[in-house]
């Protein structure tokens, strides 16, 4: 990323609105919440540069369904409720449903060893079950960290990934703990193909998308001419829009390869209530087969492709998605039969925060409008206190380096260029044009002990080591 200070014009305010104002359950009416949603989203456009679509629904019917910004900035094509977005890791809930469908048909059991379906399975994998793949408790190494994955613009055959994973030791004993890993769902996709005799894409089309009328959902193939497909973008430091780095879509596979629309995702949500695909017993068992989990900024119970959390003061089943140029978030409130969907064609967009606040608006809970960070003057001599190296708690080998360079506080994160931090107080800093903040922690003696990085509502803690 460059350090351009150019600001982008907030063309995202060119939202296309589809608001329906009749027939809703007591307490949630479009005419009541639409103005507040507009106010909030206009602030999100201004502060976060939001581009995408949002959908709020009750009892399976849209309350607010709206597009913001551009599906294609080069061609000046606006986002609408019909725009198709890559949904990243939200793919996992469809992979999990495919496994449940096959289980009800007697083709597999979630308690089966994965070695029943994976040829030449290593001895270390013999005790790993399909359920452990889907609850992120298998211990299999994260394939995104493999050397084979790093050339992201090139196709990556499934057999290459599997063989590479076989040669890596387990990260921990299967079932010992939760550790979010795309490898589990990648391998679950392979098992779906083996058990069904169909490709992953064909199985989902025949058994989920077509039966539910999800005609605008599928496995994303860049070679296919796909009407209403959004282009993916990134924001550089300073707010400059650039095309997202290319990713060959063979790589995410069953862990993150799908595209969809907000309206199709509402059809999916409605089907989960109506037992259209599997019995309520199967779906509830999938949610109840959960483990304590922390996924970025969210903490709760992780079942098969869903994280159960408390959101807007209510029980919610949620999942996020993030892939080059796109972010996504879906929150279901089963007791209220309410749904919040946020899709964006920008990566690193704070979709979790936006979805949380839209849920609060819908339920008349407290929320705050997004606000611009404002720079303040501080004595640059305090920067010497912060200079040093900080190891991420969740990944101790990742070191963030902070330096004081001629009265400017700079941060270096591995794989990224040096970034100047702007003070909003003596201990809090932000990056202009990007939704990223950094806060330094001190002990009772005033010694700096660490920092907390908040990006798009997700917090990462780091301890000072030098």
C-alpha positions as CSV (number, residue, x, y, z in Angstrom):
1,X,0.0,0.0,0.0
2,X,1.1,3.5,-0.7
3,X,0.9,6.4,1.7
4,X,-1.3,8.5,-0.6
5,X,-3.3,11.2,1.3
6,X,-5.9,11.6,-1.4
7,X,-9.5,11.3,-0.2
8,X,-12.1,9.6,-2.2
9,X,-15.3,11.4,-3.1
10,X,-18.2,9.8,-1.1
11,X,-20.1,8.6,-4.2
12,X,-21.3,5.8,-2.0
13,X,-24.2,8.0,-1.1
14,X,-25.8,7.0,-4.4
15,X,-27.7,4.3,-2.6
16,X,-30.6,2.5,-4.3
17,X,-33.3,2.0,-1.7
18,X,-36.0,-0.7,-1.6
19,X,-38.1,-0.2,1.6
20,X,-41.3,-2.0,2.2
21,X,-43.6,-0.6,4.9
22,X,-46.4,-3.0,5.6
23,X,-47.3,-6.3,7.2
24,X,-44.5,-6.6,9.7
25,X,-44.6,-8.1,13.2
26,X,-45.3,-5.6,16.0
27,X,-42.3,-3.6,17.1
28,X,-40.4,-3.5,13.8
29,X,-41.8,-1.2,11.0
30,X,-39.9,0.0,8.0
31,X,-41.3,3.5,8.3
32,X,-39.8,3.6,11.9
33,X,-36.4,2.3,11.3
34,X,-35.6,3.2,7.7
35,X,-34.7,6.9,8.5
36,X,-32.3,5.7,11.3
37,X,-30.8,3.1,9.0
38,X,-30.3,5.8,6.3
39,X,-28.7,8.1,8.9
40,X,-26.4,5.3,10.1
41,X,-25.4,4.1,6.6
42,X,-24.7,7.6,5.4
43,X,-22.3,7.9,8.3
44,X,-20.8,4.5,7.4
45,X,-20.3,5.7,3.8
46,X,-18.6,8.9,5.0
47,X,-16.4,7.3,7.7
48,X,-15.8,3.8,6.4
49,X,-16.3,4.4,2.7
50,X,-18.9,1.6,2.7
51,X,-19.8,0.1,-0.6
52,X,-22.2,-2.8,-0.9
53,X,-25.7,-3.9,0.1
54,X,-27.6,-4.3,3.4
55,X,-30.8,-6.2,4.1
56,X,-32.8,-6.2,7.3
57,X,-35.7,-8.6,7.5
58,X,-38.4,-9.9,9.9
59,X,-40.3,-13.1,9.5
60,X,-38.6,-13.7,6.1
61,X,-39.7,-10.4,4.6
62,X,-37.4,-7.4,3.9
63,X,-37.8,-4.4,6.1
64,X,-34.9,-2.4,4.5
65,X,-33.1,-3.7,1.4
66,X,-30.6,-1.2,-0.1
67,X,-27.5,-0.8,-2.2
68,X,-24.7,1.7,-1.7
69,X,-21.8,2.8,-3.8
70,X,-20.4,1.2,-6.9
71,X,-20.4,-2.4,-8.0
72,X,-17.8,-1.2,-10.6
73,X,-16.1,2.1,-10.0
74,X,-14.5,2.1,-13.5
75,X,-17.8,1.7,-15.3
76,X,-19.8,3.7,-12.8
77,X,-22.2,0.9,-12.1
78,X,-24.1,1.2,-8.8
79,X,-24.6,-1.6,-6.2
80,X,-28.2,-2.7,-6.0
81,X,-30.0,-5.5,-4.1
82,X,-29.4,-7.7,-7.1
83,X,-25.6,-7.3,-7.0
84,X,-23.6,-10.5,-6.6
85,X,-20.7,-10.5,-4.0
86,X,-18.2,-13.1,-3.0
87,X,-19.1,-14.2,0.5
88,X,-15.8,-15.7,1.7
89,X,-16.1,-17.8,4.8
90,X,-19.9,-17.6,4.9
91,X,-19.5,-20.4,2.3
92,X,-18.8,-22.7,5.3
93,X,-22.5,-22.8,6.4
94,X,-23.4,-24.2,3.0
95,X,-20.6,-26.8,3.2
96,X,-21.9,-27.8,6.6
97,X,-25.5,-28.1,5.3
98,X,-24.2,-30.3,2.5
99,X,-22.7,-32.7,5.1
100,X,-26.0,-32.7,7.0
101,X,-27.9,-33.5,3.9
102,X,-25.6,-36.4,3.1
103,X,-25.9,-37.7,6.7
104,X,-29.7,-37.7,6.5
105,X,-29.4,-39.7,3.3
106,X,-27.1,-42.3,4.9
107,X,-24.1,-41.4,2.8
108,X,-21.9,-40.4,5.8
109,X,-22.0,-39.7,9.5
110,X,-20.4,-36.7,11.2
111,X,-18.8,-39.1,13.6
112,X,-17.0,-40.9,10.8
113,X,-13.2,-40.8,10.6
114,X,-12.2,-38.5,7.8
115,X,-9.9,-41.3,6.7
116,X,-13.0,-43.2,5.4
117,X,-13.2,-40.7,2.6
118,X,-9.6,-39.5,2.1
119,X,-7.2,-42.0,0.3
120,X,-3.8,-42.7,1.8
121,X,-4.8,-41.0,5.0
122,X,-1.9,-40.4,7.4
123,X,-2.0,-42.2,10.7
124,X,-2.3,-38.9,12.6
125,X,-5.6,-38.3,11.0
126,X,-7.2,-41.6,11.9
127,X,-9.0,-40.3,14.9
128,X,-10.2,-37.0,13.3
129,X,-13.9,-36.9,12.7
130,X,-16.0,-34.9,10.1
131,X,-17.5,-33.1,13.1
132,X,-14.1,-32.0,14.2
133,X,-13.4,-30.6,10.8
134,X,-16.6,-28.5,11.0
135,X,-16.0,-27.3,14.6
136,X,-12.4,-26.2,14.0
137,X,-11.1,-28.8,16.5
138,X,-9.3,-31.2,14.2
139,X,-5.7,-29.8,14.7
140,X,-5.0,-30.0,11.0
141,X,-2.6,-27.2,9.9
142,X,-4.1,-24.1,8.3
143,X,-3.6,-24.6,4.5
144,X,-3.6,-20.8,3.9
145,X,-0.1,-20.8,5.5
146,X,1.3,-23.5,3.3
147,X,4.0,-22.6,0.9
148,X,1.9,-24.0,-1.9
149,X,-0.8,-21.4,-1.2
150,X,1.3,-18.3,-1.5
151,X,1.2,-17.9,-5.4
152,X,-2.4,-16.8,-5.1
153,X,-3.0,-15.9,-8.7
154,X,-2.4,-19.4,-9.9
155,X,-4.7,-22.4,-9.8
156,X,-4.2,-24.8,-6.9
157,X,-5.4,-28.4,-7.4
158,X,-7.2,-30.0,-4.5
159,X,-4.8,-32.9,-4.6
160,X,-1.8,-30.6,-4.1
161,X,-3.4,-29.1,-0.9
162,X,-4.3,-32.5,0.5
163,X,-0.9,-33.9,-0.1
164,X,0.8,-30.8,1.5
165,X,-1.5,-31.1,4.5
166,X,-0.6,-34.8,5.0
167,X,3.1,-33.9,5.3
168,X,2.5,-31.3,8.1
169,X,2.2,-32.3,11.7
170,X,-1.0,-31.6,13.6
171,X,-1.1,-28.3,15.4
172,X,-2.7,-30.0,18.4
173,X,-4.4,-33.2,19.5
174,X,-7.7,-33.6,17.7
175,X,-10.6,-32.3,19.9
176,X,-8.3,-30.6,22.4
177,X,-9.2,-27.1,21.5
178,X,-10.8,-24.7,19.1
179,X,-8.6,-23.0,16.5
180,X,-10.3,-21.5,13.4
181,X,-8.9,-23.1,10.3
182,X,-10.0,-23.2,6.7
183,X,-8.4,-26.6,6.3
184,X,-11.3,-28.3,8.0
185,X,-13.9,-27.0,5.5
186,X,-11.6,-27.5,2.6
187,X,-11.4,-31.2,3.5
188,X,-15.1,-31.3,4.2
189,X,-15.6,-30.2,0.6
190,X,-13.5,-33.1,-0.5
191,X,-15.5,-35.5,1.6
192,X,-18.8,-34.2,0.1
193,X,-17.5,-34.9,-3.4
194,X,-16.3,-38.4,-2.3
195,X,-19.6,-39.3,-0.6
196,X,-21.9,-37.9,-3.2
197,X,-20.1,-38.7,-6.4
198,X,-20.6,-35.1,-7.6
199,X,-18.4,-32.1,-7.6
200,X,-18.8,-29.7,-4.7
201,X,-20.3,-27.1,-7.0
202,X,-22.8,-29.5,-8.6
203,X,-23.9,-30.9,-5.2
204,X,-24.7,-27.4,-3.9
205,X,-26.5,-26.4,-7.0
206,X,-28.7,-29.5,-7.1
207,X,-29.4,-29.9,-3.4
208,X,-29.4,-26.4,-2.0
209,X,-29.5,-23.5,-4.5
210,X,-32.0,-24.8,-7.0
211,X,-34.5,-26.2,-4.5
212,X,-34.4,-22.9,-2.6
213,X,-34.7,-20.7,-5.7
214,X,-31.2,-19.2,-5.0
215,X,-30.7,-18.5,-8.6
216,X,-28.1,-15.8,-7.9
217,X,-25.8,-17.9,-5.9
218,X,-23.0,-20.3,-7.0
219,X,-19.3,-21.1,-7.0
220,X,-17.4,-18.0,-8.3
221,X,-15.5,-18.6,-11.5
222,X,-13.9,-15.5,-12.9
223,X,-13.9,-17.0,-16.4
224,X,-17.7,-17.1,-16.3
225,X,-19.7,-14.1,-17.6
226,X,-21.8,-13.4,-14.6
227,X,-24.4,-10.6,-14.8
228,X,-24.5,-8.2,-11.8
229,X,-21.2,-9.3,-10.4
230,X,-19.4,-6.7,-8.3
231,X,-15.8,-6.0,-8.7
232,X,-13.7,-6.2,-5.6
233,X,-11.7,-3.3,-4.2
234,X,-9.2,-2.4,-1.4
235,X,-8.6,1.0,0.3
236,X,-5.0,2.2,0.5
237,X,-3.8,4.2,3.5
238,X,-5.2,7.7,2.8
239,X,-8.4,6.4,1.2
240,X,-7.3,5.7,-2.4
241,X,-9.4,2.9,-4.0
242,X,-7.5,0.2,-5.8
243,X,-8.5,-3.1,-7.4
244,X,-8.2,-6.0,-5.0
245,X,-5.3,-8.4,-5.4
246,X,-6.3,-11.2,-7.8
247,X,-7.1,-14.6,-6.2
248,X,-7.6,-17.7,-8.3
249,X,-10.9,-19.1,-7.0
250,X,-9.8,-22.7,-7.1
251,X,-8.0,-21.9,-3.8
252,X,-10.8,-21.1,-1.3
253,X,-12.9,-24.1,-2.5
254,X,-15.4,-25.2,0.1
255,X,-14.0,-22.9,2.8
256,X,-14.8,-19.7,0.9
257,X,-15.5,-20.0,-2.8
258,X,-19.2,-18.9,-3.2
259,X,-20.9,-15.7,-4.4
260,X,-24.4,-14.6,-3.5
261,X,-26.8,-11.7,-3.1
262,X,-28.5,-10.4,0.0
263,X,-31.9,-11.5,-1.3
264,X,-30.7,-15.0,-1.9
265,X,-29.2,-15.2,1.5
266,X,-32.6,-14.2,2.9
267,X,-34.0,-17.2,1.1
268,X,-31.4,-19.4,2.7
269,X,-32.2,-17.9,6.1
270,X,-35.9,-18.6,5.6
271,X,-35.2,-22.2,4.6
272,X,-33.5,-22.9,7.9
273,X,-36.7,-22.2,9.7
274,X,-38.9,-24.2,7.4
275,X,-36.9,-27.5,7.3
276,X,-36.6,-27.3,3.5
277,X,-33.3,-29.1,3.4
278,X,-32.9,-31.1,6.6
279,X,-35.0,-31.8,9.7
280,X,-35.1,-29.3,12.5
281,X,-33.5,-32.0,14.6
282,X,-30.5,-32.2,12.3
283,X,-30.0,-28.4,12.2
284,X,-30.4,-28.0,15.9
285,X,-27.9,-30.8,16.5
286,X,-25.5,-29.0,14.3
287,X,-25.8,-25.8,16.3
288,X,-25.6,-27.7,19.6
289,X,-22.5,-29.6,18.6
290,X,-20.6,-26.5,19.5
291,X,-17.4,-25.6,21.2
292,X,-16.3,-22.5,23.0
293,X,-14.9,-20.2,20.3
294,X,-13.3,-16.9,19.7
295,X,-13.3,-15.8,16.1
296,X,-11.6,-12.4,15.7
297,X,-13.8,-10.0,17.7
298,X,-16.6,-12.5,18.3
299,X,-16.8,-14.9,21.2
300,X,-19.5,-17.6,21.6
301,X,-20.2,-21.3,20.6
302,X,-19.2,-22.5,17.2
303,X,-21.3,-25.2,15.6
304,X,-21.3,-26.3,12.0
305,X,-20.7,-23.1,10.1
306,X,-22.4,-20.9,12.6
307,X,-21.1,-19.0,15.7
308,X,-23.8,-18.5,18.4
309,X,-23.2,-15.2,20.2
310,X,-25.1,-12.4,22.1
311,X,-25.7,-9.5,19.7
312,X,-28.0,-6.5,20.2
313,X,-29.0,-8.0,23.5
314,X,-30.2,-11.2,21.9
315,X,-29.1,-14.7,20.9
316,X,-27.8,-14.6,17.4
317,X,-26.3,-17.1,14.9
318,X,-23.7,-15.4,12.9
319,X,-20.8,-15.8,10.4
320,X,-18.5,-13.4,8.7
321,X,-16.8,-13.7,5.3
322,X,-13.6,-12.0,4.0
323,X,-11.8,-12.6,0.8
324,X,-9.8,-10.5,-1.6
325,X,-12.0,-7.4,-2.3
326,X,-15.0,-8.5,-0.4
327,X,-16.4,-8.8,3.2
328,X,-19.7,-10.2,4.3
329,X,-21.7,-10.8,7.5
330,X,-25.0,-12.6,8.2
331,X,-26.7,-12.5,11.6
332,X,-29.9,-14.5,12.4
333,X,-32.0,-13.8,15.5
334,X,-34.0,-17.1,15.7
335,X,-36.3,-16.1,18.6
336,X,-37.3,-12.9,16.8
337,X,-37.2,-14.4,13.3
338,X,-35.1,-11.4,12.3
339,X,-32.1,-11.2,10.0
340,X,-29.3,-8.7,9.2
341,X,-27.2,-9.1,6.1
342,X,-24.2,-6.9,5.1
343,X,-22.3,-7.5,1.9
344,X,-19.4,-5.3,0.7
345,X,-17.1,-5.2,-2.4
346,X,-14.3,-3.8,-0.2
347,X,-12.0,-6.0,1.8
348,X,-11.3,-4.9,5.4
349,X,-14.8,-3.3,5.7
350,X,-16.2,-3.4,9.3
351,X,-19.2,-5.5,8.3
352,X,-19.5,-7.0,11.8
353,X,-19.7,-3.6,13.4
354,X,-22.2,-2.4,10.8
355,X,-24.4,-5.5,11.2
356,X,-24.3,-5.2,15.0
357,X,-25.4,-1.6,14.9
358,X,-28.1,-2.3,12.3
359,X,-29.4,-5.0,14.6
360,X,-29.5,-2.5,17.4
361,X,-31.5,-0.1,15.3
362,X,-33.9,-2.8,14.4
363,X,-34.5,-3.7,18.0
364,X,-34.4,-0.2,19.3
365,X,-31.2,-0.8,21.3
366,X,-28.4,1.7,21.9
367,X,-25.9,2.3,19.1
368,X,-23.4,4.9,18.0
369,X,-23.1,6.5,14.6
370,X,-19.7,6.0,12.9
371,X,-17.5,9.0,13.5
372,X,-14.4,10.4,11.9
373,X,-11.2,10.2,14.0
374,X,-9.7,13.6,14.7
375,X,-6.0,14.3,15.1
376,X,-4.7,16.0,18.3
377,X,-1.4,17.6,19.1
378,X,0.8,15.6,21.5
379,X,4.5,15.9,22.6
380,X,6.4,13.7,20.1
381,X,8.9,12.9,22.9
382,X,6.4,10.4,24.3
383,X,6.9,8.3,21.1
384,X,10.1,7.0,22.5
385,X,8.1,5.2,25.2
386,X,6.2,3.3,22.5
387,X,9.2,2.5,20.3
388,X,10.0,-1.2,20.3
389,X,8.8,-4.6,19.2
390,X,5.4,-6.2,20.0
391,X,4.5,-9.9,19.5
392,X,0.9,-10.7,18.7
393,X,-0.7,-12.8,21.4
394,X,-2.5,-15.1,19.0
395,X,0.6,-15.4,16.7
396,X,3.8,-14.7,18.7
397,X,6.0,-15.0,15.6
398,X,4.3,-12.0,14.1
399,X,6.1,-8.9,15.3
400,X,4.8,-5.3,15.0
401,X,7.6,-2.8,15.1
402,X,7.0,0.8,16.4
403,X,9.6,3.5,15.7
404,X,9.9,7.3,16.4
405,X,11.2,8.8,13.2
406,X,11.9,12.6,13.5
407,X,8.8,13.1,15.6
408,X,6.5,10.8,13.7
409,X,5.3,7.5,15.1
410,X,5.6,4.7,12.6
411,X,4.4,1.1,12.5
412,X,5.8,-1.8,10.5
413,X,3.7,-4.9,10.2
414,X,5.2,-7.9,8.4
415,X,4.3,-7.9,4.7
416,X,3.2,-4.3,4.7
417,X,4.9,-1.0,4.1
418,X,5.7,1.4,7.0
419,X,2.6,3.3,8.2
420,X,2.5,6.6,10.0
421,X,0.2,6.7,13.0
422,X,-1.8,9.8,13.8
423,X,-2.6,10.6,17.5
424,X,-6.1,10.9,18.7
425,X,-4.8,11.0,22.3
426,X,-1.5,10.4,24.1
427,X,-2.1,6.6,24.0
428,X,-4.5,6.2,21.0
429,X,-3.6,6.5,17.3
430,X,-5.3,5.9,14.0
431,X,-4.5,5.5,10.3
432,X,-6.2,8.2,8.2
433,X,-8.4,6.7,5.4
434,X,-8.4,3.2,6.9
435,X,-10.6,1.9,9.7
436,X,-7.6,1.0,11.9
437,X,-6.7,2.2,15.4
438,X,-3.9,1.4,17.8
439,X,-4.0,1.8,21.6
440,X,-0.9,1.4,23.8
441,X,-1.3,-0.2,27.3
442,X,0.7,0.8,30.4
443,X,1.2,-0.8,33.8
444,X,0.7,1.0,37.1
445,X,4.3,2.4,36.9
446,X,3.6,4.0,33.5
447,X,5.7,1.4,31.6
448,X,4.4,0.4,28.2
449,X,3.4,-3.3,28.3
450,X,1.7,-3.8,25.0
451,X,-0.7,-2.6,22.4
452,X,-4.2,-3.4,21.0
453,X,-4.8,-3.1,17.3
454,X,-8.4,-2.6,16.3
455,X,-9.2,-3.0,12.6
456,X,-12.7,-3.0,11.4
457,X,-14.0,-3.8,14.8
458,X,-11.6,-6.7,15.4
459,X,-9.1,-6.5,18.1
460,X,-5.6,-8.0,18.2
461,X,-3.5,-7.8,21.3
462,X,0.3,-7.7,21.3
463,X,2.8,-7.8,24.1
464,X,5.9,-5.6,24.2
465,X,9.0,-7.8,24.0
466,X,11.8,-5.3,23.3
